[in-house]
Amino acid sequence: MTIKTLVTAAALVVAPTFAAFASCSGHSQQAMTCADGTIYDAASNSCKVVSG
């Protein structure tokens, strides 16, 4: 019965680590979209009208 208790305790300790890793590995960066005729300016963190 001691072996079963140790294996169960080890599984309960390790499981949250794997769950946290699995939930954080699939993120992607969100992109800013601007209206037609404008372009995103990272310095001002807004859309600017394209001239030219």
C-alpha positions in Angstrom: 0.0 0.0 0.0 2.9 2.4 0.5 4.0 2.1 -3.2 0.5 3.0 -4.3 0.4 6.0 -2.0 3.8 7.2 -3.2 2.9 6.8 -6.9 -0.4 8.6 -6.3 1.3 11.5 -4.5 3.9 11.8 -7.2 1.2 11.9 -9.9 -0.6 14.6 -8.0 2.5 16.7 -7.6 3.6 16.4 -11.2 0.2 16.7 -13.0 -0.3 20.5 -12.4 3.1 21.1 -13.9 2.2 19.4 -17.2 -1.2 21.0 -17.2 0.3 24.5 -16.9 2.8 23.8 -19.6 0.2 22.5 -22.0 -2.1 25.5 -21.5 0.7 28.1 -22.1 2.3 26.6 -25.2 -0.2 27.6 -27.9 -0.4 31.4 -27.6 0.0 33.6 -30.6 0.5 37.3 -30.9 -2.6 39.4 -31.8 -2.3 41.7 -34.7 -3.6 45.3 -34.9 -5.8 46.0 -37.9 -6.4 49.5 -39.4 -8.9 50.8 -41.8 -8.2 51.1 -45.6 -5.8 53.9 -46.3 -4.2 53.8 -42.9 -1.2 51.9 -41.4 -0.4 51.0 -37.8 2.3 53.2 -36.2 3.9 51.4 -33.2 5.4 54.6 -31.8 2.1 56.2 -31.2 0.2 52.9 -30.8 -2.5 54.0 -33.3 -3.4 54.0 -37.0 -2.0 56.8 -39.2 -3.2 58.0 -42.6 -0.9 56.9 -45.4 0.3 59.9 -47.4 2.1 59.6 -50.6 
